Amino acid sequence: MFEEVSKILVVDDESINLELISAIFVDSPNIKVLTAKDGLEAIEILKTHTPDVIVLDIRMPRMNGIEVLNVLKSDPHTSHIPVVVLSGDDKERKNALKNGANDFIPKPFDAEELKLRVINNLQVKKYHDLIKNINDVLQKEVMKKTKELREALELAREAEYEMVVKLGMISEFRDEETGQHIRRISYYSKLLAHLAGLPESEQSVIFYASPLHDVGKVGIPDNILRKPGPLTHEEFEVMKLHTIIGAKILDTDPRFITLQAGKIIAEQHHEKWDGSGYPYGLKKEEIHIYARVVAVCDVFDAMTSDRVYRPAFTVDQAIDIMKKNIGTHFDPNLFDIFISNLDEFLKIKETFKD
């Protein structure tokens, strides 16, 4: 899957877990597993190795997982490394996410799920690094010929969009959605931003960033994400974490405008106009305009698309239901604009069919 060897650092005070996790990747020649029996040993290893993903236990002697997270996230040399925490305690997992963890796996862990989650985080880091490298290359290209720069910028922008779509599809694939959903959200959001009077530069930002709205679902267990029936209260609380996980994944240098906008959208697109949304209960203009735009588009597309737990609503049914949520779920002004220009959105829906 990876042309270059990827390094995974596993930190756990139980030797059997270190052996089990190492064995999971024994048939993956392009993945090398490093192990540490506690947090202090992990910190020492990080002085000479830079892993691509860290699998971190929370309860350990000498230095626990939260303390390790604080060290990692405070150091610019390690702050970008995705961290997957191991814990059987729900409060510990939430605390770890608040302290910078990117994903979690409940203990006792399922070997196949652990492997898939680690590989997913390797993919996320790979795309993140690739986008960063593209931006670094573009900065150098500024010093070259203007014509070559224009061509490079156009190509890089197209490549960036494709990479963002693919990154968004990592979670959508697990959610049994398609790349067409990602593209519809992108074009819907740009159109609504345009109709709402946002500057052209911001229309472009939301076009490229909106496909990342649900990237945090990569951190939600399959038994919850793909459950065919209603979620329990406890399951829904876990599902809500995809907003925080998405923000953690996309947290990066402010120079990377697309990823920063993606972080805002991922974190806030489930907030509601009346303050009843999640994860923070923001209301009205406290919710960023990017997230308010995507909220309208995402709900419309979700309702008019088949889901594992229900068939698609008709457009008329979806609009009738959404109208009941004006002023509670949706920004009233944005929803009025959306309804007034519904035919334009339906053209996009027809263009990008599943």
C-alpha positions as a Markdown table, in Angstrom:
| # | Residue | x | y | z |
|---|---|---|---|---|
| 1 | Met | 0.0 | 0.0 | 0.0 |
| 2 | Phe | 2.9 | 2.3 | 0.8 |
| 3 | Glu | 5.9 | 2.6 | -1.5 |
| 4 | Glu | 8.2 | 3.7 | 1.3 |
| 5 | Val | 8.5 | 2.0 | 4.7 |
| 6 | Ser | 6.1 | 3.5 | 7.3 |
| 7 | Lys | 7.0 | 3.4 | 11.0 |
| 8 | Ile | 4.5 | 2.7 | 13.7 |
| 9 | Leu | 5.5 | 3.2 | 17.4 |
| 10 | Val | 3.4 | 1.1 | 19.8 |
| 11 | Val | 3.5 | 2.2 | 23.5 |
| 12 | Asp | 2.0 | -0.2 | 26.0 |
| 13 | Asp | 3.2 | -1.5 | 29.4 |
| 14 | Glu | 1.8 | -4.9 | 28.7 |
| 15 | Ser | 4.3 | -7.0 | 26.8 |
| 16 | Ile | 1.5 | -9.3 | 25.3 |
| 17 | Asn | -0.1 | -6.3 | 23.7 |
| 18 | Leu | 3.2 | -5.2 | 22.1 |
| 19 | Glu | 3.7 | -8.7 | 20.8 |
| 20 | Leu | 0.1 | -8.9 | 19.5 |
| 21 | Ile | 0.2 | -5.6 | 17.7 |
| 22 | Ser | 3.6 | -6.4 | 16.2 |
| 23 | Ala | 2.2 | -9.7 | 14.9 |
| 24 | Ile | -0.7 | -7.9 | 13.3 |
| 25 | Phe | 1.7 | -6.1 | 10.9 |
| 26 | Val | 4.1 | -9.0 | 10.3 |
| 27 | Asp | 2.6 | -9.6 | 6.8 |
| 28 | Ser | 3.0 | -5.9 | 5.9 |
| 29 | Pro | 6.6 | -5.5 | 4.6 |
| 30 | Asn | 6.2 | -1.8 | 4.1 |
| 31 | Ile | 5.3 | -1.2 | 7.8 |
| 32 | Lys | 7.9 | -1.4 | 10.5 |
| 33 | Val | 6.7 | -1.6 | 14.1 |
| 34 | Leu | 8.7 | 0.0 | 17.0 |
| 35 | Thr | 7.7 | -0.7 | 20.6 |
| 36 | Ala | 8.1 | 1.0 | 23.9 |
| 37 | Lys | 7.0 | -0.4 | 27.3 |
| 38 | Asp | 6.1 | 3.0 | 28.8 |
| 39 | Gly | 5.9 | 6.7 | 28.0 |
| 40 | Leu | 9.5 | 7.5 | 29.0 |
| 41 | Glu | 10.9 | 4.9 | 26.7 |
| 42 | Ala | 8.7 | 6.2 | 23.9 |
| 43 | Ile | 10.1 | 9.7 | 24.4 |
| 44 | Glu | 13.6 | 8.3 | 24.1 |
| 45 | Ile | 12.8 | 6.5 | 20.9 |
| 46 | Leu | 11.4 | 9.7 | 19.4 |
| 47 | Lys | 14.8 | 11.3 | 19.8 |
| 48 | Thr | 16.2 | 9.1 | 17.1 |
| 49 | His | 13.1 | 7.9 | 15.2 |
| 50 | Thr | 10.1 | 9.8 | 13.6 |
| 51 | Pro | 7.2 | 7.4 | 13.4 |
| 52 | Asp | 4.3 | 8.0 | 11.0 |
| 53 | Val | 1.6 | 6.8 | 13.5 |
| 54 | Ile | 1.8 | 6.2 | 17.3 |
| 55 | Val | -0.4 | 3.6 | 19.0 |
| 56 | Leu | -0.6 | 4.7 | 22.6 |
| 57 | Asp | -2.0 | 3.1 | 25.7 |
| 58 | Ile | -3.4 | 5.5 | 28.4 |
| 59 | Arg | -2.8 | 3.7 | 31.6 |
| 60 | Met | 1.0 | 3.1 | 32.1 |
| 61 | Pro | 3.5 | 3.5 | 34.9 |
| 62 | Arg | 6.1 | 6.3 | 35.1 |
| 63 | Met | 4.4 | 8.4 | 32.3 |
| 64 | Asn | 0.8 | 7.8 | 31.3 |
| 65 | Gly | -0.6 | 8.3 | 27.8 |
| 66 | Ile | -2.1 | 11.7 | 28.5 |
| 67 | Glu | 1.4 | 12.9 | 29.7 |
| 68 | Val | 2.9 | 11.5 | 26.5 |
| 69 | Leu | 0.3 | 13.3 | 24.4 |
| 70 | Asn | 1.1 | 16.6 | 26.0 |
| 71 | Val | 4.8 | 16.1 | 25.3 |
| 72 | Leu | 4.1 | 15.1 | 21.7 |
| 73 | Lys | 1.7 | 18.0 | 20.9 |
| 74 | Ser | 3.9 | 20.6 | 22.5 |
| 75 | Asp | 6.9 | 19.7 | 20.3 |
| 76 | Pro | 6.7 | 21.0 | 16.6 |
| 77 | His | 8.8 | 18.0 | 15.5 |
| 78 | Thr | 6.2 | 15.5 | 16.8 |
| 79 | Ser | 2.9 | 17.5 | 17.0 |
| 80 | His | 1.9 | 16.4 | 13.4 |
| 81 | Ile | 2.2 | 12.6 | 14.1 |
| 82 | Pro | -1.3 | 11.0 | 14.3 |
| 83 | Val | -1.9 | 9.3 | 17.7 |
| 84 | Val | -4.3 | 6.4 | 18.1 |
| 85 | Val | -5.1 | 5.7 | 21.8 |
| 86 | Leu | -5.9 | 2.4 | 23.4 |
| 87 | Ser | -8.3 | 2.5 | 26.3 |
| 88 | Gly | -11.3 | 0.6 | 27.6 |
| 89 | Asp | -12.6 | 3.7 | 29.4 |
| 90 | Asp | -14.9 | 6.1 | 27.5 |
| 91 | Lys | -13.9 | 9.1 | 29.7 |
| 92 | Glu | -10.2 | 8.4 | 29.1 |
| 93 | Arg | -10.8 | 8.3 | 25.3 |
| 94 | Lys | -12.6 | 11.6 | 25.3 |
| 95 | Asn | -9.9 | 13.1 | 27.5 |
| 96 | Ala | -7.2 | 11.8 | 25.1 |
| 97 | Leu | -9.1 | 13.4 | 22.1 |
| 98 | Lys | -9.2 | 16.7 | 23.9 |
| 99 | Asn | -5.5 | 16.5 | 24.5 |
| 100 | Gly | -4.6 | 15.9 | 20.9 |
| 101 | Ala | -5.3 | 12.3 | 20.0 |
| 102 | Asn | -6.5 | 11.7 | 16.5 |
| 103 | Asp | -8.3 | 8.4 | 16.9 |
| 104 | Phe | -9.1 | 5.7 | 19.5 |
| 105 | Ile | -9.5 | 1.9 | 19.8 |
| 106 | Pro | -11.4 | 0.4 | 22.7 |
| 107 | Lys | -9.7 | -2.3 | 24.8 |
| 108 | Pro | -9.8 | -5.2 | 24.4 |
| 109 | Phe | -9.0 | -4.4 | 20.8 |
| 110 | Asp | -10.0 | -6.3 | 17.7 |
| 111 | Ala | -6.9 | -7.0 | 15.6 |
| 112 | Glu | -8.5 | -6.3 | 12.2 |
| 113 | Glu | -10.0 | -3.0 | 13.4 |
| 114 | Leu | -6.7 | -1.9 | 14.9 |
| 115 | Lys | -4.9 | -2.7 | 11.6 |
| 116 | Leu | -7.5 | -0.8 | 9.5 |
| 117 | Arg | -7.5 | 2.2 | 11.8 |
| 118 | Val | -3.7 | 2.4 | 11.8 |
| 119 | Ile | -3.6 | 2.1 | 8.0 |
| 120 | Asn | -6.4 | 4.8 | 7.8 |
| 121 | Asn | -4.3 | 7.2 | 9.9 |
| 122 | Leu | -1.2 | 6.4 | 7.7 |
| 123 | Gln | -3.3 | 7.4 | 4.7 |
| 124 | Val | -4.4 | 10.6 | 6.3 |
| 125 | Lys | -0.8 | 11.5 | 7.2 |
| 126 | Lys | 0.3 | 10.6 | 3.7 |
| 127 | Tyr | -2.2 | 13.0 | 2.1 |
| 128 | His | -1.5 | 15.7 | 4.7 |
| 129 | Asp | 2.2 | 15.5 | 4.0 |
| 130 | Leu | 1.6 | 15.5 | 0.3 |
| 131 | Ile | -0.5 | 18.6 | 0.5 |
| 132 | Lys | 2.2 | 20.3 | 2.6 |
| 133 | Asn | 4.9 | 19.3 | 0.1 |
| 134 | Ile | 2.9 | 20.7 | -2.7 |
| 135 | Asn | 2.6 | 24.0 | -0.9 |
| 136 | Asp | 6.3 | 24.0 | -0.2 |
| 137 | Val | 7.0 | 23.4 | -3.9 |
| 138 | Leu | 4.7 | 26.2 | -4.9 |
| 139 | Gln | 6.5 | 28.7 | -2.7 |
| 140 | Lys | 9.7 | 27.8 | -4.5 |
| 141 | Glu | 8.0 | 28.0 | -7.9 |
| 142 | Val | 7.1 | 31.6 | -7.2 |
| 143 | Met | 10.7 | 32.5 | -8.0 |
| 144 | Lys | 10.5 | 30.9 | -11.5 |
| 145 | Lys | 8.9 | 32.1 | -14.7 |
| 146 | Thr | 5.4 | 33.5 | -14.5 |
| 147 | Lys | 4.0 | 31.3 | -17.2 |
| 148 | Glu | 5.4 | 28.1 | -15.6 |
| 149 | Leu | 4.0 | 29.3 | -12.2 |
| 150 | Arg | 0.5 | 29.8 | -13.6 |
| 151 | Glu | 0.6 | 26.3 | -15.1 |
| 152 | Ala | 1.9 | 24.8 | -11.8 |
| 153 | Leu | -0.7 | 26.6 | -9.7 |
| 154 | Glu | -3.5 | 25.4 | -11.9 |
| 155 | Leu | -2.3 | 21.9 | -11.9 |
| 156 | Ala | -1.6 | 21.9 | -8.2 |
| 157 | Arg | -5.0 | 23.3 | -7.4 |
| 158 | Glu | -6.6 | 20.6 | -9.4 |
| 159 | Ala | -4.4 | 18.0 | -7.7 |
| 160 | Glu | -5.2 | 19.5 | -4.3 |
| 161 | Tyr | -8.9 | 19.2 | -4.9 |
| 162 | Glu | -8.6 | 15.6 | -6.0 |
| 163 | Met | -6.5 | 14.8 | -2.9 |
| 164 | Val | -9.0 | 16.5 | -0.7 |
| 165 | Val | -11.8 | 14.5 | -2.3 |
| 166 | Lys | -9.9 | 11.3 | -1.8 |
| 167 | Leu | -9.1 | 12.2 | 1.8 |
| 168 | Gly | -12.8 | 12.9 | 2.4 |
| 169 | Met | -13.7 | 9.5 | 0.8 |
| 170 | Ile | -11.6 | 7.6 | 3.3 |
| 171 | Ser | -14.4 | 8.1 | 5.8 |
| 172 | Glu | -17.2 | 8.1 | 3.3 |
| 173 | Phe | -16.1 | 4.7 | 2.0 |
| 174 | Arg | -16.6 | 3.2 | 5.4 |
| 175 | Asp | -19.9 | 5.0 | 5.7 |
| 176 | Glu | -21.1 | 3.4 | 2.4 |
| 177 | Glu | -21.3 | 6.7 | 0.7 |
| 178 | Thr | -19.7 | 7.7 | -2.6 |
| 179 | Gly | -17.3 | 10.2 | -4.0 |
| 180 | Gln | -20.3 | 11.8 | -5.7 |
| 181 | His | -21.6 | 12.9 | -2.3 |
| 182 | Ile | -18.3 | 14.6 | -1.7 |
| 183 | Arg | -18.4 | 16.4 | -5.0 |
| 184 | Arg | -22.0 | 17.5 | -4.6 |
| 185 | Ile | -21.3 | 19.0 | -1.2 |
| 186 | Ser | -18.3 | 20.8 | -2.7 |
| 187 | Tyr | -20.3 | 22.3 | -5.6 |
| 188 | Tyr | -23.4 | 23.0 | -3.5 |
| 189 | Ser | -21.4 | 24.8 | -0.9 |
| 190 | Lys | -19.6 | 27.0 | -3.5 |
| 191 | Leu | -22.9 | 27.9 | -5.1 |
| 192 | Leu | -24.6 | 28.8 | -1.8 |
| 193 | Ala | -21.5 | 30.8 | -0.8 |
| 194 | His | -21.7 | 32.7 | -4.1 |
| 195 | Leu | -25.4 | 33.4 | -3.8 |
| 196 | Ala | -24.9 | 34.5 | -0.2 |
| 197 | Gly | -22.5 | 37.2 | -1.4 |
| 198 | Leu | -19.2 | 35.7 | 0.0 |
| 199 | Pro | -16.1 | 37.0 | -1.8 |
| 200 | Glu | -14.8 | 34.9 | -4.7 |
| 201 | Ser | -11.7 | 33.9 | -2.7 |
| 202 | Glu | -13.9 | 32.5 | 0.1 |
| 203 | Gln | -16.1 | 30.7 | -2.4 |
| 204 | Ser | -12.9 | 29.0 | -3.6 |
| 205 | Val | -11.9 | 28.1 | -0.1 |
| 206 | Ile | -15.2 | 26.6 | 0.8 |
| 207 | Phe | -15.2 | 24.6 | -2.5 |
| 208 | Tyr | -11.9 | 23.0 | -1.6 |
| 209 | Ala | -12.5 | 22.6 | 2.1 |
| 210 | Ser | -16.1 | 21.3 | 2.3 |
| 211 | Pro | -15.2 | 17.8 | 1.1 |
| 212 | Leu | -13.4 | 17.3 | 4.5 |
| 213 | His | -16.6 | 17.9 | 6.6 |
| 214 | Asp | -16.9 | 14.3 | 7.7 |
| 215 | Val | -13.2 | 13.2 | 7.7 |
| 216 | Gly | -13.5 | 12.6 | 11.4 |
| 217 | Lys | -15.7 | 9.5 | 10.8 |
| 218 | Val | -12.5 | 7.6 | 10.1 |
| 219 | Gly | -12.3 | 7.5 | 13.9 |
| 220 | Ile | -15.8 | 6.1 | 14.6 |
| 221 | Pro | -16.1 | 2.3 | 15.0 |
| 222 | Asp | -17.8 | 0.4 | 12.2 |
| 223 | Asn | -20.5 | -1.1 | 14.5 |
| 224 | Ile | -21.7 | 2.5 | 15.1 |
| 225 | Leu | -21.0 | 4.1 | 11.8 |
| 226 | Arg | -22.7 | 1.4 | 9.7 |
| 227 | Lys | -25.4 | 0.5 | 12.1 |
| 228 | Pro | -28.6 | -0.1 | 10.2 |
| 229 | Gly | -31.0 | 1.0 | 13.0 |
| 230 | Pro | -31.2 | 3.9 | 15.4 |
| 231 | Leu | -28.2 | 4.6 | 17.6 |
| 232 | Thr | -28.4 | 4.4 | 21.4 |
| 233 | His | -27.7 | 7.4 | 23.5 |
| 234 | Glu | -24.2 | 6.1 | 24.2 |
| 235 | Glu | -23.5 | 5.3 | 20.5 |
| 236 | Phe | -24.7 | 8.8 | 19.4 |
| 237 | Glu | -22.3 | 10.3 | 22.0 |
| 238 | Val | -19.5 | 8.4 | 20.3 |
| 239 | Met | -20.7 | 9.4 | 16.8 |
| 240 | Lys | -20.6 | 13.1 | 17.9 |
| 241 | Leu | -16.9 | 12.7 | 18.4 |
| 242 | His | -16.3 | 12.7 | 14.6 |
| 243 | Thr | -16.5 | 16.5 | 14.7 |
| 244 | Ile | -13.6 | 16.7 | 17.2 |
| 245 | Ile | -11.6 | 14.0 | 15.5 |
| 246 | Gly | -12.0 | 15.7 | 12.2 |
| 247 | Ala | -10.7 | 19.0 | 13.7 |
| 248 | Lys | -7.7 | 17.2 | 15.2 |
| 249 | Ile | -6.9 | 15.5 | 11.9 |
| 250 | Leu | -7.0 | 18.9 | 10.0 |
| 251 | Asp | -5.2 | 21.0 | 12.7 |
| 252 | Thr | -2.2 | 22.3 | 10.9 |
| 253 | Asp | -0.1 | 25.4 | 10.1 |
| 254 | Pro | -2.3 | 28.5 | 9.4 |
| 255 | Arg | -0.5 | 28.9 | 6.0 |
| 256 | Phe | -2.5 | 25.9 | 4.7 |
| 257 | Ile | -5.8 | 27.7 | 4.2 |
| 258 | Thr | -7.8 | 24.8 | 2.8 |
| 259 | Leu | -7.0 | 22.5 | 5.8 |
| 260 | Gln | -7.7 | 25.3 | 8.2 |
| 261 | Ala | -11.1 | 25.9 | 6.6 |
| 262 | Gly | -11.7 | 22.2 | 6.6 |
| 263 | Lys | -11.0 | 22.1 | 10.3 |
| 264 | Ile | -13.6 | 24.7 | 10.9 |
| 265 | Ile | -16.2 | 23.0 | 8.8 |
| 266 | Ala | -15.4 | 19.5 | 10.3 |
| 267 | Glu | -15.7 | 20.8 | 13.8 |
| 268 | Gln | -18.8 | 23.0 | 13.4 |
| 269 | His | -21.1 | 21.6 | 10.6 |
| 270 | His | -23.3 | 19.9 | 13.2 |
| 271 | Glu | -23.8 | 23.1 | 15.3 |
| 272 | Lys | -27.4 | 24.5 | 15.0 |
| 273 | Trp | -28.7 | 28.0 | 14.7 |
| 274 | Asp | -30.5 | 27.8 | 18.0 |
| 275 | Gly | -27.5 | 26.4 | 19.9 |
| 276 | Ser | -28.8 | 22.8 | 20.2 |
| 277 | Gly | -26.1 | 21.3 | 18.0 |
| 278 | Tyr | -22.7 | 19.8 | 18.8 |
| 279 | Pro | -19.9 | 19.6 | 19.8 |
| 280 | Tyr | -19.9 | 23.0 | 21.6 |
| 281 | Gly | -23.5 | 24.3 | 21.4 |
| 282 | Leu | -22.6 | 27.3 | 19.3 |
| 283 | Lys | -25.5 | 29.4 | 18.1 |
| 284 | Lys | -26.3 | 32.0 | 15.3 |
| 285 | Glu | -23.2 | 33.9 | 14.1 |
| 286 | Glu | -21.0 | 32.1 | 16.7 |
| 287 | Ile | -21.0 | 29.3 | 14.0 |
| 288 | His | -18.6 | 30.1 | 11.2 |
| 289 | Ile | -20.3 | 31.0 | 7.9 |
| 290 | Tyr | -18.4 | 28.2 | 6.2 |
| 291 | Ala | -20.0 | 25.7 | 8.6 |
| 292 | Arg | -23.5 | 27.2 | 8.3 |
| 293 | Val | -23.3 | 27.0 | 4.5 |
| 294 | Val | -22.1 | 23.3 | 4.6 |
| 295 | Ala | -24.8 | 22.4 | 7.2 |
| 296 | Val | -27.6 | 23.3 | 4.7 |
| 297 | Cys | -26.0 | 21.5 | 1.8 |
| 298 | Asp | -25.0 | 18.4 | 3.8 |
| 299 | Val | -28.5 | 17.9 | 5.3 |
| 300 | Phe | -30.2 | 18.3 | 1.9 |
| 301 | Asp | -27.8 | 15.9 | 0.2 |
| 302 | Ala | -28.0 | 13.4 | 3.1 |
| 303 | Met | -31.8 | 13.4 | 3.1 |
| 304 | Thr | -32.1 | 13.0 | -0.7 |
| 305 | Ser | -29.6 | 10.1 | -0.7 |
| 306 | Asp | -30.0 | 6.5 | 0.3 |
| 307 | Arg | -28.5 | 5.6 | 3.7 |
| 308 | Val | -27.9 | 2.2 | 5.4 |
| 309 | Tyr | -30.7 | 3.0 | 7.8 |
| 310 | Arg | -33.3 | 4.4 | 5.3 |
| 311 | Pro | -34.0 | 5.0 | 1.7 |
| 312 | Ala | -33.7 | 8.5 | 0.2 |
| 313 | Phe | -36.5 | 11.1 | 0.7 |
| 314 | Thr | -37.8 | 12.9 | -2.4 |
| 315 | Val | -36.7 | 16.4 | -2.9 |
| 316 | Asp | -40.1 | 17.7 | -1.9 |
| 317 | Gln | -40.2 | 15.6 | 1.3 |
| 318 | Ala | -36.7 | 16.8 | 2.2 |
| 319 | Ile | -37.5 | 20.4 | 1.7 |
| 320 | Asp | -40.7 | 20.1 | 3.7 |
| 321 | Ile | -38.8 | 18.6 | 6.6 |
| 322 | Met | -36.0 | 21.2 | 6.4 |
| 323 | Lys | -38.5 | 24.1 | 6.4 |
| 324 | Lys | -39.6 | 23.0 | 9.8 |
| 325 | Asn | -36.0 | 23.6 | 11.0 |
| 326 | Ile | -35.6 | 27.1 | 9.8 |
| 327 | Gly | -34.3 | 29.2 | 12.7 |
| 328 | Thr | -33.6 | 26.1 | 14.8 |
| 329 | His | -31.2 | 24.0 | 12.7 |
| 330 | Phe | -30.4 | 26.3 | 9.8 |
| 331 | Asp | -29.4 | 29.9 | 9.3 |
| 332 | Pro | -32.7 | 31.4 | 8.1 |
| 333 | Asn | -31.1 | 33.7 | 5.5 |
| 334 | Leu | -29.0 | 30.9 | 4.0 |
| 335 | Phe | -31.9 | 28.6 | 3.9 |
| 336 | Asp | -34.1 | 31.2 | 2.1 |
| 337 | Ile | -31.3 | 31.7 | -0.5 |
| 338 | Phe | -31.1 | 27.9 | -0.9 |
| 339 | Ile | -34.9 | 27.5 | -1.4 |
| 340 | Ser | -35.1 | 30.5 | -3.8 |
| 341 | Asn | -32.4 | 28.9 | -6.0 |
| 342 | Leu | -33.3 | 25.3 | -5.6 |
| 343 | Asp | -33.3 | 24.6 | -9.4 |
| 344 | Glu | -29.6 | 25.5 | -9.5 |
| 345 | Phe | -28.8 | 23.0 | -6.8 |
| 346 | Leu | -30.9 | 20.3 | -8.5 |
| 347 | Lys | -28.7 | 20.8 | -11.6 |
| 348 | Ile | -25.7 | 20.0 | -9.6 |
| 349 | Lys | -27.4 | 16.9 | -8.1 |
| 350 | Glu | -28.3 | 15.7 | -11.6 |
| 351 | Thr | -24.7 | 16.2 | -12.7 |
| 352 | Phe | -23.1 | 14.2 | -9.9 |
| 353 | Lys | -25.5 | 11.2 | -9.6 |
| 354 | Asp | -24.5 | 8.3 | -7.4 |
